[in-house]
Amino acid sequence: MTAHYQTHGDVAVITLDNPPVNGLGLSTRQGIVAALEQAQSDAAVRAIVLTGAGKAFSGGADIREFGSPKALQDPNLLSVILALENCSKPIVAAVHSVCMGGGLELSLGCHYRVAAPGCKVALPEVKLGLIPGAGGTQRLPRVLGVEAALNMIVSGEAVNSEMLAGVPGQKLFDKLAASPEALMDEALAFARSVADARPLPRVRDLPAKHPQGDAYFQFARNMVKGMSKHFPAPAKCVDAVEAATKKKFDEGMAFEREIFINLMWTSECRALRHLFTAERAASKIPDVPEDTPKRNIASVAVIGAGTMGGGISMNFLNAGIPVKILEMKQEALDRGIATIRKNYEAQVKKGKLKQDKYEQRMALLSTTLSYDEIGAADLVIEAVFEEIGVKEKVFKELDRVMKPGAILASNTSTLDVNKIAHFTLRPQDVVGLHFFSPANVMKLLEVVRGDATAKDVMATVMSVAKKIKKTAVVSGVCDGFIGNRMIEQYGRQGGFLLDEGCTPEQVDKAIEKFGFAMGPFRMGDLAGNDIGWAIRKRRYTEKPDMKYSKTADLLCEKGRFGQKTGAGWYDYVPGKRDAIPNAEVVKMIEEHRASLGITPRKISDEEIVQRLVFSLVNEAAHILEEGIANKASDIDVVYIFGYGFPVHRGGPLKYADEVGLFNVVQAMKRFAQNPLDDAKFWQPAPLLARLAAEGKTFN
């Protein structure tokens, strides 16, 4: 059993014990019910305290049971809560640390609640595309008030127990303990004080009303609609809470359950649940056990004070880790430090960062113009120009000055990490840490594992990633790693679509309607079209048989590099990011098309989306087959957190699974017939062809 039973005199204590967060899996639910029966049948027991072992009261459903028969097996969570509610002896929930989802719903089934300060309280189901499914939408409004409860349910965000205890008229917590350490003593004393109180209070018997009723819920619907257009769950939260104010309790519960079950089958919910498990699974490396010893990272050096170097430095400063930035010239250092200051000052101005925290972070930052002054750092990250000769000079210097055991990392986005590692005499200490721009904002970190990278280096950098709040995904060594290798195919398709009859605006609008943050041409303008131009020039010599549209080269020859020059595929007004279509660019595309003898055709949005997205899918299948990525879900995480793929679709491979791999392959065969496309590329990757033939999925 993962619930323990003990008696403290006349009070029975039931302790949930299912690490790490006391998830309410089947054995825990069975344990609670068995302990309840034991307490009820013991005449010496006058009251019961329900609590959680370790670092949580309960984090809710056990994600290991998601989608399995165990999740629905009796006693389910609804049955457990009913058993608590109908117990003939008073039950006091002693909540601490984490009380979320089903854990909060469980506590609301108890007669009383005593909370430790600092306890994070939430109903986060909306983040999985669901609504609370065990009475959360019906009970929370009764104890917290309709507005405060709806705000919590719709946002899914955690709120501190002391803040909730301060809500006027709240009945969520009967008592706030003096400290986390005092919680159990105070809960036991409280249980004794109510041992003879009858009738036992039940949350279900409390009223749930809003003085403005219909008007308030209409306002709430309008707000939610504007914020969550791709997700059905937030609007359904409003419906369920409204039901708490208008229906009898049991009718409201049935209504909540019906919504919950219907949402469980939506593609959005499947996508969000997939990402929830995928993000957590990304940090697990098959041949690097969790108990692998880690190197101590107490200080970091960063080579380069440019945009990337500054952004990378901020991640470590935010985590309280001292950083020393190295540059070759004082002016470059001064510029870089000024940018870091400006970024922090903007946060202070917006109230997102306190002045003293800003000062603490800047105090952790130091600078130098000499390699000899960074040798003591535990981790060094180079963020210099993306050219192999430049990297060679840097890594030979790092090999000379860095102490034994220091980790040497490259922020390269495409170059060969194995080659870089062998510029040193310690390739086992070299790893790729590919941050995404802006590095202080973007959540994704591609961790590139070289052939010689030591296991303890991998374990260490994955742990460091967590400390600096990045979602790290491991990639093997290949040109472009996972993300950029795939995006090249996406960009090539964008070019072919222009050749065949599209405008940049049409392509961007189609893929943005599908849910991308921005289309390929707006993305090119943001990143700098000259970056893609440099890669294509390299391709023309390395892979002369690889086909590209020439429109992007013609654009760059005109000096239209994107937002940084005020002109790319679109025009830009200084200080604004709005993309304004340019007639000259459209004319350039039309003239190039005519020079190739191509008659433009009308291309549907559906074809645009399929060619762009399925190009990602096919390249991803090659990446999986080559072992560059450990698992399909890792690729989905890369694209959600690094490339603006729509969250509600779960990533390119999850989306392909939803469409059906047979249908994906059929579409690719159609594209291969197009003489203006790249027929060779559209041959389904062997893995994709095999999975489709066997009726299987990537995930």
Disulfide bonds with the S-S distance in Angstrom:
none
